[in-house]
């Protein structure tokens, strides 16, 4: 099937293996949530009136056509429906979006199609509808496995809801992941170890484990600034991180990226496209993209406010506010920034081709001697576990 107008027939296709190539991903942003979490700085919005999903679908399809003109013909290697809360969409909405992607680009059978979902918005019938539409991987925003911390994080679900959603996802989708946030106030290493082991017992093949960060513009930022929210200090955060790496590795779900853990072969193909610095189309309010055009990459960014984006697309055919041309030096810096997050590290030949130089010998030697980076043969460079703790500094040193 070369030209796919409907993904329903692909629902039982075997997932294609990871080729190790960056690939081409399509990201679609559904910006609406039932409630705004106090730690969240994502482009998400609460609306108290029903969203006109048919109108938004028409706009998504229009913007896809415009971005197809920028990207040229591509073979899609992954699709990611993110947000916001995509599981607030009707299955018919998801079906129309996926069919639109298949109309604009070539979509082979067996690619990874991921959808984010919140446990509070999970229904068995809706999950089955997403599966029929073509979704073959779901990522659940669980965030904690105790009700006290779920309330602190502003989540609308409790642990019972989370476990129900996990079971449904395991029963309906071939692949499933869920997120947890750690380094919460007063959290000890022992408490986190128990919670993490519990999480691994529920997981199928993938976990995303993020340290709580205080982002400017969020309610948590104001509380933290006022001294009313105390998060673990640097030493405690490092101890929690190290415990995370040790336990997940021992349980067969080692880190393949700073915050992501998987059984071998179950890594997120879509996120690997980002970290391997591949191309991706960003569609929807506040979506970002990277599209290669000859020696340049075009960095696209769309209008963030949903209603303004919708009006812009209906008027102009797209909601793109910015198209920045990235030259070789900027691309090499982004490649380094993304690639050093991965356990597989950075392809040195690709970095050298973009940057036009070798890594600075003195800086590399310093980082090697202090155990922050290591070479993988002559072809790749990666951070060590110690280097991952100071990743931003390592990237800054190597990029100079």
CORHUSUL-V105934 format. One line per field, one symbol per residue. ss: DSSP state (A for helix, B for strand, O for the rest). psi: psi as a letter, one per 30 degrees, with the letter a starting at -180 (. if undefined). A space follows every 10 residues. Layout:
ss=???
psi=???
//
This chain:
ss=OOOOOOOAAA OOOOOOOOOO OOOBBBBBBB OBBOOOOOOO OOOOBBOOOO OOAAAAAAAA AAAAAAAAAA AOOOBBBBBB BBBOOAAAOO AAAAAAAAAA AAAAOBBBBB BBBBBBBOAA AOOAAAAAAA AAAOOOBBBB BBBOOOAAAA AAOOOOOOAA AAAAAAAAAA AAOOBBBBBB BBOOOOOOAA AAAAAAAAAA AAOOOBBBBB BOOOOOOOAA AAAAAOOOOO OOOAAAAAAA AAAAAAAAAA OOOOBBBOOB BBOOOOOOAA AAAAAOOOBB BBBOOOOBBB BBBOOBBBBB BBOOOAAAAA AAAAAAOOOB BBBBBBOAAA AAAAAAAAAO OBOOOBBAAA AAAAAOOOOO AAAAAAAAAO OOBBBBOOOB BBBOAAAAOO AAAAAAAAAO
psi=jejjfkfefg fgkkkklkff leajlkkkjj gklflkkffk glikkkkflk kieeeeeeee eeeeeeeeee eakljkflkk jaaaifgfkk eeeeeeeeee efeelkjlkg lkjkkkkkef gkkeeeeeee eeffkgkkjk ieelhkeeee eefgkflaee eeeeeeeeee eekekkllkk kahlkgklee eeeeeeeeee ffldfkkkjk kkkjkkflee eeeeeggfjk lkaeeeeeee eeeeeeeeee ggilkflegk klkkfgljee eeeefghakk kjklkgkllj kkjbflkkjk klkekeeeee eeeeefflgk fkjkkkaeee eeeeeeeeef fkefakjeee eeeefgllkj eeeeeeeeeg gfllkjbgfl klkleeeffh eeeeeeeff.
//
